[in-house]
Amino acid sequence: MSLSLKRKNMKTRVLFTLFFALAATATYAQQADYLIMSWKNVATKMPEAWYGSAEAKAVAENVLLTQKEIGGWEKNKDYHKPLSEAEKAEFKANRAKIGATFDNGATITEMRFLAKVYSQVQDPRYKEAFEKGLNYIFISQYPNGGWPQFFPIRGGKGDYSMHITYNDDAMVNTMKFLKEIYSQNKAFEAMNLNSDLTAKAQKSFDAGIDCILKTQIVVDGSPTVWCAQHDEKTLAPANARAYELASFSGSESVGIVLLLMDLDNPSQEVIASIDGAVRWFEAHRIEGISLETETDAQGKKNRVVIADAKAPALWARFYDMETQKPYFCDRDGIKKSTLAEIGYERRNGYSWYTNAPEKLLKEYPAWKEKVEN
């Protein structure tokens, strides 16, 4: 072999060694950084191989430990971070207490994580906890097909968490999950769920669709959109927190319509529901403004609405039930017609505008063509 060829081969080996070393370093760094990541990202967005690691199994122990006796989990907990003995004792002591929820992705996130770990490590405890969580979804569903935000209901009469909850996509996320279950999505293939559970998942999903159709707000005989929450008995739009009054929702309604558009062979009632909601979104777009953040001399940031003829369309989060005009609200529950009229804390601490309907309106023509052919 010539000297030049030897040098070339040596250079190639060095480059390959360097490549794999960098890849290994990147993987190690990603795995080590999971402790500073959000729980939702750790639960569902790590490399697949990571879910078979010692780190993932340690996290799974936390998830098993913190599951409520009824089958769900609490929200906003960093289940991926090490728990002290005192924290473990507290979780154990509170297993039977109310607190399981679908709010902010809780319960569904933990179940997705368990499925990922089980696909790598067939520990039967993971499957048992997953099926217990699935049963929690079933037992928490109302006979009318809706789901409350918390189950069991955490407060007394009048607690908004007992309402059918579309807020923050709680019910939509639950239904998407159920559809993956009965459709035998690859993510749950390793679970090898029995046919009774998958049949229950489809029945539960279908009941949810029925609830969605029954809660859609109808004005002058035409279907429009939904409120962020509906009364669990009357199905009427309902109040939640003081600044979340019964309204037409320009935000949560988007997820509902996209869920309906994802149905195979939609019924005429579903098609009419989608058409009505799209017409409402088209009629209630807000043009000529943009939402900006300005900083004052003291460095304090403030959210303001400015005139902007070139800005893309926006929608308000809430529209008044009588006037169908946008409203904004402080913790005093008094409606205001502009964002500037409410106090600094709610003005800057809540999402009052959204561009989410734009995605729906872009996808609608292709969906419409598909169902008509």
N, C-alpha and C positions, 0 to 999 in steps of 0.2 A: 504494500500500500504506500502511495506517495505521501510525502510530508504534508503537502497541501490538503490531501483528502483526509489525513488524520486530524489535521487542525479543523477542517470543516465538520467532521463527525464530533469532535470534542466540543465545538461551538454549539452544535445542535443539542448534544446531551446537556450542556450547561443551560441552554435556553429552556429545554423541557423541565429540567430540575427547578429552575427559577419559576416557571409557570405554575407547576404543581405546588411549590412552596407558597407562592402568593395566593393560590386558590385555597390552600389549607389554612393559611393565615386569615384570609377573608372569612372563611367558614367559621373558624374558631372565634374571630372577633364578633361575628353575628350571633353566635351561640352565647358568648359571654355577655353581650349587650342585651340579652333578653330581659335582664333584671331592670333595665332602665326604659324598656318599652312599655306601652300600654298593655293591659291584660287582653283587650280584644285582638290586638295584633299578634301577641304571643299565642293566643288560643287558636288562631286560624291562618296566620300568614307566615309562619316560619317554614323553612325548607322541609319537605316531607320527611326526610331522613331524621331530622331533629326530633320528631315525635317518638322516635325509638330510643332516644338518648337517656342517660341517667338523669340529666336535668329535667327532661320532660316527665319522666316517671316520678320525680320528686314533686313536681307541680301537680301531677295527677293525684298524689296522696293528699295534697291540700284540697283539691276539688272534691275528692271523696269525703274528706273530713267535714267540709262545709256544706254539704248537701243537706237541706232540711228533711225532716222525717217524711214530710208530705211529698217530697220529690223535686222541688224547685230550689233555686238559689237566690240569694240577696243580690242587689245591684251595687255597682261601683266599688267592688272589692278587688284588691290586687292579689288574686289567687296564685299568681306566679311567683310571688315574693315569699321568702322564708318566714314562717310563723314562729313566734316565741311560744314557750310553753304556756304562758298566760293567755295568749291569743287562742291557742288550740283549746285550752280549757273553756274559754268563753264561747267559742263556736260549738263545742260539745254541749255546753249547758243550755244553749239557745236553739238547739236543733228542733225542738217541738214548738218554739215560739213563732208567731206570725212574722212574715218578712219575705217569703218567696214571691217572686214577681217576674213579669215579662218586660218591665220598664228598662229603658236604656240597653236593650239586648240581653238582659239577664236571663238565665236558664237556657235559652237557645244557644248562647255563646259557650256555656260550660258543656252542653251536650255535643256541640260540634268539636270541641277540644277532645272530649273523651273518645269520640269516634275516630279522630285522627291518631290518638295514642293507641287505641285498640287495633287499628289497622297495622301498626308496627309491633305491638306487644300484646298478644292475646291473653291478657289478664282478665279472668272472668268477672272480677269485681267492677271493671270498667263497663262491661256490657250490662251488668246488673244495675249499676247506677244510671246508665243511659236509658234502659227500659223503665226504670222508676221515674225518670224525668219525663219520658214519653207519656206514662200514665198520668203524671201531673198535668200535662197539657189536656188530656182527655177529661179529667175530673173537674178541671177549672172552667171548662166551657159551659156557658149557659145553654139551657134547652133551646133558646132562639138562635144559637149558633155563634154568639159573640163571646169575647173574652174580657174579663176585667183586667185592670192594671196589676192588681195584687190578688192573690188567692192563697189562703182564705182572706176575706175582706179584713183589712187591718183596722178600720175605724167603725164608728157607729153609723146610725142613720144619717144620710146626707154626705158621707165621705165620697168625694168624687172618684176615688180609686175603684169603686164598685161599678162605675159606668163601663159600658162597652168602649174600649179604648183604641182609637186609631192614632192618638197622639204619639209623635215620634215613631210612627210605623210599628207600634207594638203588636197589633193584631196582624198586620200584613207580614211582618217578619215571621211570626208564628205559623201563618198559613203557608208561606214559601217553604218553610222547613218541613211541614207536613207533606207538601207536594213532593219534595225530594224523597221523603220516606216511602210513600206509596208508589212513586215512580221508579223505585229501586236505583236511586242515584248512586254512582260509583263510590262516592264518599262514605256511604254506609254499607257497601257490599260486604266488607269483612264482618259486620255485625250479624249477618245472616238472620235477620229478624223473621219471626214466624209469620205466616199468612194472616193470622188473626190480628196481629199488631198493624200490619200494612193495610188491612181492610178497615180497621178502626181509624187509621190515619186518613184514608180517603173519605170515609163517612164524615169525619170531623171537618175536613177541608170543605166538603160539599155543603155542610151546614153553615160554615163560615161564609161561603158565597151567598147563600140564601139570606143570611143576616145583612150582608153588604147591600144586597138589592133592596131589602126592606127598610134599611136606614137611610137610603139616598133621599135627599131633600127634594121634594117635588113642588114646583111653583107654577101655578096656572096649568096644571096637567102635564108639565114638562119636567123630566128628571134633570137635576143640576149636579151638585157635588155633595159633600158630607161635612158634618161638624167634626171637630177633633175628638169628641166623645159624645156618646148617645146614651140616654137613659136606658138602663138594663131591663126595664119593664115596658115602658111606653114606646121605646125606640126613638123618641124625639131628641133633637139636639139638646145638649145639657151643658151647664157651666162646669168648669173645673176650678182652678185657682182663681183668685179675685180678678186677675187681669186676663183670664182665659174664659171669656163669656161665650155663651152659645152663639154660633156664627156659621157662616159658610167658610170652609177652610180652603185657602189658596195654597196650602202646603201639604198637609196630610192627605188630601184628596188625590194628589198625584200618584202616590204609591198604590192607592186603591185601584185607580184606573189602569195603571201598568200591570197590576196583578190580574185584572179582568182581561186585559188584552193578551195575556200569556196563556189563556185557556184554549185548549184544543176544542174545536167544534162548538163555539159559543152559541148559546140559545139566542132567540130573538130578543128575549128580555135583557140578556147581557149586552147584546149589540146596542139596543136602545139606551141602556144605561151609559155605555161608553160614549155614544154619540151625543147624548145630552150633556154629559160632563165636559166634553171637548168644546161644545158650543158655549158653555158657561165660561170656560177658561178663555176662549177667544174674545168673548164680550167683556171680560173683566181685566184684561191686560192693562198695565199702566205704562204709558210711554212719555218720553220727554223729561225724565228725571233719572238721577243716579244717586246711589247711597255712598257717601264718602266719610272718611274719618279725618277730622282736623285736630291739630294740637295747639293748645293755647300757650301763652308765655310761661306758664308754670309747668308745662310738659304734660298737662292733663288732656287725655284724648276724649273726643266727643263725636258722636255719630250725627251726621247731618244729611238732609236731602237737598240736592241742588238741581237747578234746571240744566238739562243736557239733552239737546235735540237729537244727538247722535247715539245716545245710550240705548243698549238693548232693552227689551221689555222687562218689566218686573211685575210681580203680583204681591198683594198684601197677604200676610199670613191669615188675617181675619177680616171678614166682610160682615157688616151689620145684617141681622136677620130681616129687618124691615126695609131698609133703604138699599141694601146690597152695596154700600159704599165702604171703603176701608175704614177701620177704626184702630185706635191705639189706646192703651189703657195702663194706668198705674195700679199700684197695689190697693188703691181705694175703690177700684171697680167702676170708676167713672170714665165713660168713653170720651175720647178726644178725636178730632178729625185729622190732626197732623202729628207727626212724630215729635216735633219741637214742643208740643204742648204738655208732654208727660215729663216726669222727673228724670234726672240724670241716671239714676240707678237702673230703672227699667228701660230707659231709652238706649242705654249702652250694654245692658246685660241680657238682652233677649233678641231673638231674630224676628223682626217685624216685616221684613220683605224677603221674597224668594224669587229665584229664576228657574226653579225646578219644573214648572209647567212647560218650559221651552222644549225640554227633552221629549215630553209627551206629545206635544204638537208636531214635532219633527217625525216621530214614529207613527203617528196616527194615519197619514195617507197610505203608507205601505200596508198597514194592518187593515184598513178599510178595503183596499183593493183585494187583499187576500180573502177576506170573508165574503166578498161579493162574487168571487170567481169559483 
